[in-house]
C-alpha cells in the first residue's frame, strides 16, 4: 500500500511540474503587441491629371496601418493654390497655369509615410478669332475655304472642331455636330456650298491636354 501511494505521489508531482512548465511556454509565445511598422500608402491619385486654372480637382490618399496600432492621421501640403482636406480626401485649386506639387503625410502617431505627385495646370487655347470670310460678309463664293486664327499661350498643340450649318444657334441643330474633327490647321474646305444661302459656322479649339476654348461662331451669305 505504501508503494502504491508513493507511485501516485510521484505521478501527481510530475503532472503539476509539467503543467507549470507548459503554462510558462504559452505566456512566452503570446507577447504584447507593439507599433513596429510605419503606415503604408496604397494609392495616391488625382481626379484630373491636367486641370485648368480655377478648376477644383480631387485627390485621394489611401493608406493602411500594418500593425493596427491606432488611427491614421493625414497631413496635406501644396506649394501653391488653395487646399482643403478631410482625412484621406483633399480638394485643390490654383488660379494660374504652371507645374505644382502636392504632398500627403500619413502618420500613426509614431511613424509616418509620405507620398507626393506633380500636377500640370494649363490654360485652354485662346478662343478662335479673325475669321475669313468675315462675320456677316455678303456675296461669298460658294467655293470658299474657311479660315481663322488661334494660338496657345503655352505653345501646346491645338486641335479644331468645325461646325457649319444653315440653322442658327447651339442647341438648335446648328452647332451640335461638327462637320470636321481634330483639325491641326486653322482652315477647312467645306466643299461647294448652296448659292444665296445664309451659313452659320463656328470653331472650337482644344489643346493636347483636353483644355477647350469657348465656341466662336460667325455667319456669311453666299452669292447668287
Secondary structure by P-SEA (a helix, b strand, c coil): caaaaaaaaaaaaaaaaaaaaaaaaaaaacccccccccccccbbbbccccccccbbbbbbbbbbbccccbbbbbbbbbcccccccccccbbbbbcccccbbbbbbbbcccccccccbbbbbbbcccccccccccccccccccbbbbbbbbbbccccbbbbbbbbccccccccccccccccccccccccccccccccbbbbbbbbbbcccccccccccbbbbbcc
